[in-house]
Amino acid sequence: MTSATNPLLQPSTLPYQLPDYAAIRPEHYLPALRDGFAQQRAELQRITMARSMPTFENTMVPLERSGELLDRVSHAFYTVSSADATPEIQAIDEELAPLMSAHQDAILLDAALYWRVSQLHEQRDALPLDPEQRRLVERWHREMTLAGAALGEDAKTRLSELNQRLSTLSTTFEKNLLADTNELAVVFDEEKLLDGLSSGELSAAARAAADRGLDGSWVLTLPLFTGHPALAALTDRESRRRVMAASRARGSRGGEHDNRRILTEITALRAERAGLLGYPTHAAAVTADATAGTPEAVEHMLRALAEPAARNAAAERAALQQLIDETEAQPFPLEGHDWAFYTERLRTAAYDIDTAALRAWFEAERVLRDGVFAAAGRLYGLTFAERPDLAAYHPDARVFEVFEEDGSALGLYVLDLYTRESKRGGAWMNPIVSQSALRGTLPVVANNLNVAKPADGEPTLLTLDEVNTLFHEFGHALHGLFSDVTFPHFSGTNVFRDFVEFPSQVNEMWMLWPEVLDSYARHHETDEPLPAALVERLRATGTFNQGFETSEYLAAAWLDQALHALPAGGSIDDVAAFEAAALADIGLDDPVVPTRYSSAYFAHVFSGGYSAGYYSYIWSEVLDADTVEWFRENGGLARENGERFRRRLLAVGGSKDPLESYRDFRGRDADIAPLLKRRGLDR
């Protein structure tokens, strides 16, 4: 296949080098990727075969320039493989996984390249390097060392075998989870069984059924996490039980999509790899190159938070049981599938808030334009113009051009809002084109959510959680859009895993900021604003149900740590028993408060980039909560505040140590007190 017939083999002629998805076919990806592998190998060989002694200009600069074709094609492909994984795309993904792993190892384990980088690393104090150049030398040396570049050849061979097998297993895990999630979507043949859902939710369930050829039925598709938004509204207890049971069964019910064997092999191989690299566990290897530093630091934080979280959850449980005992004609013991439903009844009684009814004020287009985009305009001076002339990778994905306050171009933003069977669960941001002054590229970033799509002509009404998710993911998008670095190694969200959630969590604050909320929270039929008294009650619920929410998250974070605390040679014989023992160890083994993710559907750690790193969300939240306090103390949604946050934190990407960047912004290290107060753990 030549460049004339494969649109991926030449830079895109579209604005910002957006891939020409209208011309790209599945059969174009593998040939272009193979060419990308070969091209980068040749580029690296020219570096290592040079007879001159290493300099920054003859080693680091061509190293950062290398792989442009591969980066371009792989970004285009992985965007599609996560958001529109058709059978053809899945087959390519499975074939590609070991090839990509082998190629990455060929770079990171290259002895000649490591020697050149090491020479520069040893001389870095004497070389005329600016701060970003020095950081580049240090990071390449650190990453190659951690990857095993200093190992002997036999160990490197085994390491590459492990990496390739792990890449294949991770791809299989994701494929199994997607298939099982689709198979376990809950079908209802009678509308009365969905009593409590709004007309919009019923419409989405009917559309999901029709898409499966089940006209006259209703289908509730499953989100990535254990719970389900519908559990808060379904009045029929058996319907709630069915939904929760389906969610918890994913990947662990036997058959071809069972993930238990996959995940046990993954954990064992990760432990073996860590041993080869000189670490006692995979968790130790991961945290060694993170702000946490050690698994012990992570454990200290999780244990410190688990006890008050479990205590608060127990009090919440007692209140819910009392509500059941007082209001149900035939009281019953509270179970996991009941928690959300009775929590909403308790919230309504205590605060006069019906979260299901709030959806009428959260029409998706208005949330996007008058909420998310408007906040970015006020804070950073950005404007957004939809580009219907630019085709993304799926008809549901929309493209927006982003402009600076002075009208200059910043990049492209792609929003893919709706769920579909070919899209993996959850919500995420990914770069399609990464910013780099060296390569002359501006950013193109995508946000994916999994909102149920209503029938044609009906509005998309978001839940409060979905509004929060949109603000959160847009925070990641801003991190990518604001990238202002020379080297692609540092672009956008290429920061430590336990720091990457910080900017996105900060962006959540604007969801309930008065002038932002008043702009977008308008009734979709009457245009009436969300009543002021209701807004105050909503803000007053900040610590409501936080015992449950903190406990379910901490349980998953602890489970991730336990799974990756295995030493080399260790194994998991019984996944369910292992989980039970781990949760009992930290005191979060309450069956009514299930872990947010169980191992068999824990995509973050088995098919995503969060292995031994799911703690990152609450680790980053320490910085986030402290930053929110800074904004409140300094005038909130003001341009000068946005500029400070942008320039000192978002724009630098990975070109500075993240905690140094934080101190540059805040003037000190973060204080944990605002986090404890936010989650009601300070009492």
PyMOL commands that set and color helices and strands:
alter all, ss='L'
color gray80, all
select helices_A, chain A and resi 15-17+26-48+56-65+68-83+87-108+111-122+131-147+153-183+191-194+199-211+229-232+237-249+260-276+282-287+295-327+336-351+357-361+364-380+464-481+488-490+501-512+514-520+532-540+546-563+575-586+599-601+603-606+616-633+639-650+658-666+673-678
alter helices_A, ss='H'
color red, helices_A
select strands_A, chain A and resi 186-188+218-220+383-386+398-403+409-418+428-433+444-451
alter strands_A, ss='S'
color yellow, strands_A
deselect
rebuild
show_as cartoon
